Amino acid sequence: MTTTVDVGVDLGTTVTKAVALDGAGRVVARASLPTAWERPRPEWCERDPADAVSTVDRLLADLVAAGGDVEVRSVGFCAI
């Protein structure tokens, strides 16, 4: 049986985290990867958008693999 999940992604300063929740709010799967930031000047923080997208793609694949037979209904993002 397929479980429909909603995914939350936090593009954090040290780790990008993702969690998949079922319709009752139970955690189905979690995944995280280190976040790559560039600091070209003091107090500046930049991230290559292509790297961010690649990281999210990998996390979604990890969530689906860990969650079993899941279908992603929605994805929400939080970033600094």
PELIN-V41550 format. One record per backbone hydrogen bond with DSSP energy under -1.0 kcal/mol. CO is the residue of the C=O (numbers start at 1). NH is the residue of the N-H. Records with the same first field share a line. If there is no record, write none. Layout:
CO = NH / NH
This chain:
3 = 71
5 = 73
6 = 21
7 = 76
8 = 19
9 = 78
10 = 12 / 17
14 = 35
15 = 12
16 = 33
17 = 10
18 = 31
19 = 8
20 = 28 / 29
21 = 6
22 = 25
26 = 22
29 = 20
31 = 18
33 = 16
38 = 46
41 = 44
46 = 38
48 = 52
49 = 53
50 = 54
51 = 55
52 = 56
53 = 57
54 = 58
55 = 59
56 = 60
57 = 61
58 = 62
59 = 63
60 = 64
61 = 65
62 = 66
63 = 67
68 = 70
69 = 3
71 = 5
74 = 7
76 = 9
78 = 11
